[in-house]
Amino acid sequence: MRIRQSRKLPGGTRFLIGAFTLSGVVHLLKPSAFFDLIPPALGSPLFWTVASGILELVCAFALYQRYWWAPYLTTGALAVVWVGNWWMAISLISGGFSASLVVAVLRLPLQIPMMMWAWRSPTR
C-alpha cells in the first residue's frame, strides 16, 4: 500500500521558489542590475547573468516538483550566488560607506538559512 505524500511544501521551500522565480525573471528582463555581482575575471557579465537567471528558474521549478536533485542544485546555486555577493560587498568597501554597501553586507548572512532551506527541501 502506497501512502500519499502531502503536497504542502515547508515555508522555507516556498520562499525559495518565490524568490528564485522573481529573481530569475528579473535576471532575464533587466540583466544589467546584476552585472556588479560578476567578477571581471569571468568575462561577459551578460552571459553569466542570463545563465544564472535560467538556473534560478530551473531551481524554482525543480523545488516545486520535488525532484530528487533539486536540493543539491539549489544549494549549489546559492553557494555560487554567495560568492558573487561577497565579490560585490568587497568591491563596494573601497568606495566608502554607502547604502549599497550596507545592503550588500546584510545580504551575506541571509544566504545561510536559504542554503539550509534548499538542502532540507522535500523530494519525491
Residue pairs with C-beta under 8 A, 6 or more apart in sequence:
5 124
9 17
9 63
9 64
9 66
9 121
9 122
10 117
10 120
10 121
10 122
12 113
12 114
12 116
12 117
12 120
12 121
13 63
13 117
13 118
13 120
13 121
13 122
15 114
15 117
16 59
16 60
16 63
16 74
16 114
16 117
16 118
16 121
17 60
17 63
17 64
18 60
19 114
20 56
20 57
20 59
20 60
20 63
20 74
21 56
21 57
21 60
23 53
23 56
24 53
24 54
24 55
24 56
24 57
24 60
25 53
25 57
26 33
26 53
27 34
27 49
27 50
27 52
27 53
27 54
27 56
28 50
28 53
28 54
31 45
31 46
31 49
31 50
31 53
32 49
34 45
34 49
34 52
35 45
35 46
35 49
36 88
36 91
37 49
37 81
37 84
37 85
37 87
37 88
38 45
38 48
38 49
38 84
38 87
39 84
39 87
42 48
52 77
52 80
52 81
55 73
55 77
56 77
58 73
59 70
59 73
59 74
59 77
59 118
62 69
62 70
62 73
62 74
63 70
63 71
63 74
63 118
63 121
66 121
66 122
66 123
66 124
67 123
67 124
68 123
68 124
70 121
70 123
71 118
71 119
71 120
71 121
71 123
74 118
74 121
75 115
75 118
75 119
78 111
78 114
78 115
78 118
79 111
79 115
81 111
82 108
82 111
82 115
85 104
85 107
85 108
85 111
86 108
88 104
89 101
89 104
89 105
89 107
89 108
92 98
92 100
92 101
92 104
93 101
95 101
